[in-house]
């Protein structure tokens, strides 16, 4: 019988490259240890699964140590043919983190190669054409709010509070959908959101949002699932992110303003904050941004309106 020594075991490990799926559980634990949100972890691991499926279907190696830049370029081209450019770019970013982790964590493994860089290191992300998101006009926002403000049934009151929260804060879908009862302080007129990266921020809300939320909390006490921690309740249990988005879409159609996505509300809030003269640093804090480039992306479709408004305030030439 062949005796397995520490030296021979090391030789086997050097020759045997784990597959992408072999490494995935360890990568997932690494992401969790970095306190990334469940949504981010799901996005990163989903990209690895899709890459593995592509490599398997095309007969390319699935062993991490055998994957080349050319293999990844083929996958990126495949994703661009199937997905929107922004989605393909998100997959690229996820895989970049995955291979960066491999290069750092397994740098000494023989199957990877000492000091070998990530095959993603020199692979650029797909270009995403600029497609500014339309902001809602004051008339459209008014029509949307009137649709829910006049209803007094449970779902009407809930949707009124839901939409008022979006409009008052400009929060992300995941942030609003993830609110708990403990996150709402009507006496202080604030709502606390769990943002990206597991960080909390507290946003102020106005009197109309306070009134809508107070009305909803009263109606919520009669719901069979009132003891749940989740703020928003549906027909059965807590309202999901999907259900939250669908509620907004349904109310927009009811208001006669067409197909509206929740993200348009976020863009609209960013636009009106800046239009009303709120300084950039305050807008960033209220919206939960860390990158100043977001100031140019959000509300970009209405940038000319803000420029014209600023010009009118200055009255260039009128005082000369």
C-alpha positions in Angstrom: 0.0 0.0 0.0 1.3 3.4 -1.0 2.0 5.6 2.0 0.7 9.1 1.7 3.1 11.6 3.2 2.8 15.3 3.8 5.1 15.9 0.8 3.2 13.6 -1.6 -0.1 15.2 -0.4 1.3 18.6 -1.2 2.3 17.4 -4.7 -1.3 16.1 -5.3 -2.8 19.4 -4.2 -0.4 21.3 -6.5 -1.4 19.3 -9.5 -5.2 19.2 -8.8 -7.0 22.4 -9.5 -10.4 22.9 -7.9 -13.3 23.8 -10.1 -15.2 27.1 -9.8 -17.9 25.4 -7.9 -15.4 23.8 -5.5 -14.2 27.2 -4.5 -17.6 28.9 -4.4 -18.5 28.0 -0.7 -15.2 29.4 0.5 -15.7 32.6 -1.6 -19.2 32.9 -0.2 -17.8 32.7 3.4 -15.2 35.3 2.5 -17.9 37.7 1.3 -20.0 37.1 4.4 -16.9 37.8 6.6 -16.5 41.1 4.8 -20.1 42.0 5.9 -21.4 42.3 2.4 -25.2 42.4 2.0 -27.0 39.1 1.1 -28.0 40.7 -2.2 -24.4 41.5 -3.1 -23.3 38.0 -2.1 -26.1 36.5 -4.3 -25.0 38.7 -7.3 -21.3 37.6 -6.9 -22.1 33.9 -6.6 -24.7 34.0 -9.4 -22.0 35.3 -11.8 -19.7 32.4 -10.9 -22.6 29.9 -11.5 -23.3 31.4 -14.9 -19.6 31.3 -15.9 -19.4 27.6 -14.9 -22.5 26.9 -17.0 -21.0 28.6 -20.0 -17.7 26.9 -19.7 -19.4 23.5 -19.3 -21.7 24.1 -22.3 -18.8 25.2 -24.6 -16.4 22.5 -23.6 -14.0 24.8 -21.9 -12.2 23.9 -18.6 -14.0 24.7 -15.4 -10.9 24.2 -13.2 -10.0 27.6 -11.8 -6.3 27.2 -12.6 -7.0 26.4 -16.2 -9.3 29.4 -17.1 -7.7 32.0 -19.3 -8.4 35.6 -20.3 -9.6 34.3 -23.6 -12.2 32.0 -21.9 -13.5 35.0 -19.9 -13.6 37.2 -23.1 -15.8 34.5 -24.7 -18.1 34.5 -21.7 -18.3 38.3 -21.7 -19.3 38.2 -25.4 -21.9 35.6 -24.6 -23.4 37.7 -21.8 -23.5 40.8 -24.0 -25.5 38.8 -26.5 -28.0 37.7 -23.8 -28.2 40.6 -21.4 -28.3 44.4 -21.2 -24.9 46.0 -21.3 -25.4 47.1 -17.6 -26.1 43.5 -16.5 -23.1 42.2 -18.4 -21.0 44.8 -16.7 -22.3 43.8 -13.3 -21.3 40.1 -14.1 -17.9 41.3 -15.1 -17.5 43.2 -11.8 -18.6 40.1 -9.8 -16.1 37.8 -11.5 -13.3 40.3 -11.2 -13.8 40.1 -7.4 -13.9 36.3 -7.5 -10.7 35.9 -9.4 -9.0 38.6 -7.4 -9.8 36.6 -4.3 -8.4 33.4 -5.9 -5.2 35.2 -6.8 -4.8 36.4 -3.3 -6.0 33.4 -1.4 -4.4 30.7 -3.4 -1.2 32.5 -4.6 1.0 29.7 -3.2 -0.9 26.8 -4.7 0.8 25.0 -7.4 -2.4 24.7 -9.5 -2.7 28.5 -9.6 0.9 29.4 -10.1 3.0 31.6 -7.8 2.5 35.3 -8.3 0.1 34.6 -11.2 -2.2 37.6 -11.7 -6.0 37.2 -12.1 -7.0 36.5 -15.7 -9.5 39.3 -15.2 -6.8 41.8 -14.4 -6.4 43.0 -18.0 -9.9 42.4 -19.2 -11.9 45.6 -19.3 -15.6 45.8 -18.5 -18.2 46.1 -21.2 -19.0 49.6 -22.2 -22.5 50.7 -21.2 -24.1 53.4 -23.4 -25.4 56.4 -21.4 -29.2 56.0 -21.0 -30.4 58.6 -18.6 -33.4 57.5 -16.5 -36.4 59.7 -17.0 -37.5 61.6 -13.9 -41.2 62.0 -13.1 -42.7 65.5 -13.5 -44.4 67.3 -10.6 -47.7 66.6 -12.3 -46.9 62.8 -12.6 -45.9 62.6 -9.0 -49.0 64.5 -7.9 -51.2 62.1 -9.9 -49.5 59.1 -8.4 -49.9 60.4 -4.8 -53.5 61.4 -5.4 -54.3 57.8 -6.5 -53.3 56.4 -3.1 -54.1 59.4 -0.9 -57.8 59.1 -1.4 -58.1 55.4 -0.5 -58.9 54.1 3.0 -58.8 50.3 2.6 -55.8 48.5 4.0 -53.9 48.2 0.7 -54.7 51.8 -0.3 -53.4 53.0 3.1 -50.3 50.8 2.8 -49.5 51.9 -0.8 -50.0 55.5 0.2 -47.4 55.1 3.0 -45.1 53.1 0.7 -45.1 55.7 -2.1 -44.8 58.6 0.3 -41.7 56.9 1.8 -40.1 56.6 -1.6 -40.9 60.2 -2.5 -39.8 61.6 0.8 -36.5 59.8 1.0 -35.4 58.6 -2.5 -34.4 55.4 -0.9 -33.5 52.2 -2.9 -36.1 49.5 -3.4 -34.2 47.1 -1.2 -34.0 49.7 1.6 -37.7 50.6 1.6 -38.8 46.9 1.2 -36.5 45.9 4.1 -37.8 48.4 6.6 -38.8 47.0 10.0 -41.2 48.6 12.6 -38.1 49.5 14.7 -36.8 51.6 11.8 -39.6 54.1 11.9 -39.7 56.9 14.4 -42.6 59.1 13.7 -42.1 61.3 16.8 -38.6 62.2 15.5 -39.9 62.2 11.9 -37.1 59.9 10.7 -36.7 56.5 8.9 -33.6 54.4 9.3 -32.4 52.4 6.2 -30.0 49.5 5.9 -28.0 50.5 2.9 -25.3 48.9 0.8 -22.4 47.3 2.6 -24.5 46.8 5.8 -24.3 50.5 6.8 -27.3 52.3 8.3 -28.4 55.9 7.6 -31.3 57.9 9.0 -33.3 60.1 6.7 -35.7 62.8 7.8 -39.3 62.7 6.4 -41.9 65.4 6.1 -45.3 65.8 7.7 -47.2 64.2 4.8 -45.0 61.1 4.9 -45.4 61.0 8.7 -49.2 61.2 8.4 -49.3 58.5 5.7 -47.1 56.2 7.8 -49.1 56.8 11.0 -52.3 56.0 9.1 -50.8 52.8 7.9 -49.5 51.7 11.3 -53.0 52.1 12.7 -54.4 49.9 9.9 -51.5 47.4 10.3 -52.6 46.6 13.8 -55.7 44.8 12.4 -53.6 42.6 10.1 -53.3 38.9 11.0 -49.5 39.2 10.6 -49.1 42.3 12.7 -46.6 40.7 15.0 -44.0 40.4 12.3 -41.0 42.7 12.5 -41.3 43.7 8.8 -43.0 47.1 8.3 -44.8 46.3 5.1 -47.4 43.5 5.1 -49.0 41.9 2.1 -52.0 39.5 1.6 -49.9 36.8 3.4 -47.0 37.8 5.5 -44.3 40.4 4.8 -44.3 42.2 1.5 -41.4 41.2 -0.7 -39.2 43.5 -2.8 -41.0 42.2 -5.9 -44.3 42.9 -4.3 -43.2 46.4 -3.3 -42.1 47.2 -6.9 -45.3 45.8 -8.3 -47.4 47.9 -5.9 -45.8 51.1 -7.3 -46.2 50.0 -10.9 -49.8 49.1 -10.3 -50.6 52.5 -8.8 -48.8 54.3 -11.6 -50.9 52.6 -14.2 -54.0 53.4 -12.1 -52.9 57.1 -12.1 -52.6 57.1 -15.8 -48.9 57.9 -16.0 -47.8 54.7 -17.7 -45.1 52.2 -16.7 -43.1 53.6 -13.7 -40.2 51.8 -12.1 -39.3 52.3 -8.5 -35.8 53.5 -9.5 -37.4 56.4 -11.4 -38.6 57.7 -8.0 -35.1 57.6 -6.7 -33.8 59.5 -9.8 -36.7 62.0 -9.4 -35.9 62.7 -5.8 -32.2 63.3 -6.5 -33.2 65.6 -9.3 -35.6 67.7 -7.2 -33.3 67.9 -4.3 -30.6 69.5 -6.5 -33.2 71.6 -8.4 -34.2 73.1 -5.0 -30.6 74.0 -4.2 -29.7 71.3 -1.8 -25.8 71.1 -1.7 -24.1 68.1 -3.2 -22.7 66.7 0.1 -26.2 66.7 1.6 -27.7 65.0 -1.4 -25.0 62.3 -1.2 -25.8 61.7 2.5 -29.5 61.6 2.0 -29.2 59.2 -1.0 -26.7 57.0 0.7 -23.9 57.6 -1.9 -20.2 57.4 -1.4 -19.1 58.0 -5.0 -19.5 61.6 -6.2 -20.0 60.3 -9.8 -23.5 59.3 -8.7 -24.4 63.0 -8.6 -24.0 63.1 -12.4 -25.7 59.8 -13.1 -28.9 60.4 -11.1 -31.3 62.9 -12.6 -29.1 63.2 -15.6 -32.1 63.3 -18.0 -33.2 66.6 -16.3 -29.7 68.2 -16.0 -30.7 70.9 -18.5 -33.7 71.9 -16.4 -31.5 72.3 -13.3 -29.0 74.4 -15.4 -31.8 76.7 -16.6 -33.2 77.1 -13.1 -29.8 78.0 -11.8 -29.3 80.5 -14.6 -32.6 82.2 -13.8 -31.6 82.5 -10.1 -28.4 84.2 -11.1 -30.0 86.3 -13.8 -26.8 86.6 -15.8 -26.5 89.9 -17.5 -29.5 91.4 -15.8 -27.4 93.1 -13.1 -24.7 94.4 -15.4 
